[in-house]
Amino acid sequence: MAEGAFRQLAREKGINVELDSAGTGDWHVGKAPDHRMQDTAKSHGVDISDLRARHFTVSDFDAFDRIYVMDESNHENVTKLARDEKDRSKVKMMLNEIYPGENMSVPDPYFGGKQGFEHVYDLLMRSAEKVLSDL
């Protein structure tokens, strides 16, 4: 959903950025986003049906200037792959964009029903708006 939020806002603002999303586990590789996540995004005019899960790799440090993670576990998994301080400095907690320094995790929407997905969508859109406004 984060990639979809960023793509949508970047298009609306006419900002040309390269975006991609990846997981730190490989159990969903090649799969589309959860249908509830797709439905939530679609209800806000964001189509994420074309996305497919992939695994985060060391080469992502070379491909991207910033790497946003959703929670502390992701942060730990990604920074373990960092080759040096330059790589580590690229890794940021997503919600620090709207809650600076709090290191809050994006809540897992899977058990929160429709409202859980709406809440996560709102948090990700607000974070994306902040990131893109700072470019």
Secondary structure, DSSP 8 states (H G I E B T S, - for coil): -HHHHHHHHHHHHT--------BSSSTTTT----HHHHHHHHHTT---TT----B--THHHHH-S-EEESSHHHHHHHHHH--SHHHHHTEEEGGGGTSTT-------GGGSHHHHHHHHHHHHHHHHHHHHHT-
